[in-house]
Amino acid sequence: MTSDRYLTVAEVSAAARRLVTRYPGPGRLRRVGTSRAGRPLEMLSVGHGPAHVLVVARPHPDEPVGAVTAL
């Protein structure tokens, strides 16, 4: 979130790409599907190991803080 608004989908995607560029070993961004609107659905993976956590960003239009939490 910026000081006056929540991040857009494009800004969240760009932030995820920056994370993968900054941490190329543990970070990976891949397309896992397509939305009904035809936009790519991407998954950001960080790290390796036996335990996994799934964080979903933007699950609902009324919950825009999810993207900031995920990042």
MOUR-V323542 format. One record per helix or strand of 3 or more residues. SS is the DSSP state (h for helix, s for strand). FROM is the first residue (numbers start at 1). TO is the last residue. Records with the same first field share a line. If there is no record, write none. Layout:
BEGIN
SS=FROM-TO ; FROM-TO
END
This chain:
BEGIN
h=9-22 ; 65-70
s=27-34 ; 40-46
END
